[in-house]
Structure formats: structure tokens, C-alpha cells
Amino acid sequence: MASKALNLPNILTYARILAVPLVVLCFFVEGRLHGSDTARWWAVFLFATASITDWLDGYLARIWQQTSTIGRMLDPIADKLLVAAALLVLAADGTIAGWSIWAAIVILCREILVSGLREYLAELKVSVPVTRLAKWKTAAQMVAIAFLLAGPAGDQIFPYVTELGILFLWIAALITLYTGYDYFRAGLRHIDV
């Protein structure tokens, strides 16, 4: 049992969870270093690395036949923690502001609601598989957040990095709305009212 919990795919998932406070810490450091972009670039690096492990852990678990119950439980939790923490620090520092806050709210609300639905359905022994579009949703969120984490530091190298991040955030929010509707439509068949 311990060997399944400590296989490489699960270790990658644990590492993604550990990356969450490090990404947040980069923003606290950046705030203290006024004018230094180094901490922002570290946040991008940590976030991008953690995002790649999202794909890699599932891929390795499948090809090495190392899927586990703990991995299936922690993988979506790790994704949601990473996305939520990044969106919150981006809103706190003003990178996401104005109407774009609504895109972040849509993403966060959908993630919480779908997690609750999955938990409820799991008690009924009903599984709602992850769709291909939901995987694209996650990819769009990760790309948007990486651009936004670079934000003003990225704008100094390539113009419009922040604007591209906001555009991708809205695209992710639209896909998020659709996939959330899809999950709820599939789940409603199993809900007793």
C-alpha cells in the first residue's frame, strides 16, 4: 500500500501541492522587493513546472499502470489549489482587476461546485469521467495564469503579455462554464431532491 502512495506519479502530485505556497510566497517577496521582477519569474517557473506535472503524473500513472486511489483523489485537489491560489494572489496584486475578476470568480466557483458534485456522486458510487474538453479547460487556465504571473515583468520583454493572459483567462472562463454545465447535467440524473 505504501509503495502505491509513494510511486512517482503520486510524488509529482505531492510536489504540485507543495508548489502552491511557494508560488504565493514569490508574490510576498516581490511585494517587498519593489521593482524586482525576479520573484515574479520564480512564480512563473514554479507554476509552469507544477502545471507540467499535472499532465506528467497522469501520463506516467497510466503507462506504468500505477494509478491509485490517493492519486485519483489528490490530482484534482492539487490542480484546484494551484489555480485558486494563483488567481487569488493575482487579484490581490491587481494583475486581475475590473471585469476580469468575474472570469476568475467563474473559474473558482465552478471548481468548488464540481468538487462538491463529485463528492456527492462518489457517495452514490457514481463516477463522472473527466472529459477531453475539461482537460482543455485546465490547459487554458494554466496558460492564462502563467501569462498573468509574468504580468508586468513579461510586458517588459514582450508587449501585451498581461493582456494575452486576460484574454486566455476569459477563454478559460467560457470553457469552464460549459464544462461545469456539462458536469451538472450529467450529475443531475443521480441527484435526489
C-alpha positions, -999 to +999 in steps of 0.1 A: +000+000+000+028+024+009+045+018-024+015+029-044+013+061-023+049+068-030+051+060-067+065+087-090+031+099-103+019+105-068+052+121-058+047+146-087+012+153-074+025+159-038+052+183-054+024+202-071+007+207-038+039+219-022+044+243-051+013+262-041+027+280-010+059+287-029+041+305-058+022+326-032+055+333-013+070+347-045+044+374-046+050+383-010+088+385-017+081+405-049+060+430-030+088+435-005+115+440-033+096+468-051+108+469-087+124+435-088+109+410-113+130+381-101+103+368-076+076+371-104+098+350-127+103+324-100+065+323-096+061+317-133+088+289-132+073+272-102+037+274-116+048+262-151+067+233-136+038+224-114+014+226-144+036+202-164+035+177-135-003+178-139+000+162-173+030+141-164+017+124-133-015+111-151+005+101-181+031+081-161+004+065-139-014+052-170+016+039-189+033+024-159-001+011-146+005+029-113-029+045-108-040+047-072-070+058-051-049+085-034-036+097-068-072+099-082-083+119-051-053+143-048-047+151-085-078+173-089-073+188-055-037+197-064-050+214-096-076+234-078-053+245-051-027+257-076-052+275-098-071+291-068-040+303-050-026+318-082-059+336-091-061+349-055-026+364-055-031+378-090-063+395-078-046+407-046-018+424-065-041+439-091-030+420-122-065+407-124-089+436-118-121+452-130-143+430-151-117+403-153-123+395-117-155+379-130-136+354-151-116+344-120-148+341-100-164+319-126-134+296-126-132+294-088-170+288-084-171+261-110-141+243-094-158+243-060-192+233-073-179+205-094-158+192-065-189+192-043-209+174-070-181+148-074-180+142-037-218+137-036-218+114-065-188+094-051-210+086-021-236+072-045-209+052-062-214+072-094-183+084-114-184+113-138-153+109-160-132+139-169-139+149-205-114+160-231-129+195-230-123+196-193-087+188-199-085+217-224-102+239-198-073+231-174-047+238-200-063+272-209-064+281-172-027+271-168-016+291-198-037+322-187-023+321-152+013+316-164+010+348-186-006+367-158+020+356-133+047+370-156+024+401-159+043+434-158+077+416-158+066+398-190+053+431-206+089+445-204+101+417-226+071+410-249+044+437-252+009+426-242+018+396-220-007+407-194-034+414-220-029+380-235-032+365-200-065+383-195-077+371-230-068+334-221-084+339-187-117+348-204-114+319-228-107+296-199-137+310-180-160+303-210-148+267-214-151+264-176-188+275-177-195+250-205-177+221-188-194+230-155-228+228-171-218+195-187-209+180-153-240+193-136-262+180-165-246+145-161-248+146-123-284+158-121-296+124-132-283+109-100-294+136-075-325+130-053-343+162-044 
